[in-house]
Amino acid sequence: MTSSLRAIGPWFARRAENIATAMLAAMFAAFLLQIAFRYVLGLPIGWTHEISVILWIWLVLWGASFVITEREEIRFDIIYGAVGPGPRRVMALVTAFALIALYAVSLPAVADYVTFMKVERTSYLKIRFDWLFSIYIVFAVATIVRYIWIAWQAMRGVAPDEFDPTKASSGV
């Protein structure tokens, strides 16, 4: 059972990347369509801009929720890389507790706001704003879960990876 559960995680990670890739491809196609209609046909269309903005919002929050790893998060590398495993664990705990508290406290208000926005729709595509903004709730919950895991690992004595500036990359 445990080995099958470990195999499911990477499968879900690849599917999350596939969804992010599809959103990026759709955003690029809408952008090209907007250029073609505006500059080739002389017929500016607004829905392509709207879909590009919507996809960008979803892409950023989806990616932050399910695609990027903890190692790819932005840190104060100068301080983080200069300390040992113990202080890195303390930094991870302080950060985790602060973020868990902030997101947990804000979650009810965020949910209220998102559900309230069902009364508004986008200009061209008439997409309800509650559907559009629902990705933020997903992002907030995923962030809470991620930082609960990071705090749990730090409390168990597992220090976050040491940053090696010689191996910094763009994630590829």
Stockholm file with secondary structure:
# STOCKHOLM 1.0

chainA/1-172         MTSSLRAIGPWFARRAENIATAMLAAMFAAFLLQIAFRYVLGLPIGWTHEISVILWIWLVLWGASFVITEREEIRFDIIYGAVGPGPRRVMALVTAFALIALYAVSLPAVADYVTFMKVERTSYLKIRFDWLFSIYIVFAVATIVRYIWIAWQAMRGVAPDEFDPTKASSGV
#=GR chainA/1-172 SS CHHHHHHHHHHHHHHHHHHHHHHHHHHHHHHHHHHIIIIISSCCCSHHHHHHHHHHHHHHHHIIIIISCGGGSCCCHHHHHHSCHHHHHHHHHHHHHHHHHHHHHHHHHHHHHHHHGGGCBCTTTCCBHHHHHHHHHHHHHHHHHHHHHHHHHHHTTCCCCCCCGGGCCSCC
#=GC SS_cons         CHHHHHHHHHHHHHHHHHHHHHHHHHHHHHHHHHHIIIIISSCCCSHHHHHHHHHHHHHHHHIIIIISCGGGSCCCHHHHHHSCHHHHHHHHHHHHHHHHHHHHHHHHHHHHHHHHGGGCBCTTTCCBHHHHHHHHHHHHHHHHHHHHHHHHHHHTTCCCCCCCGGGCCSCC
//
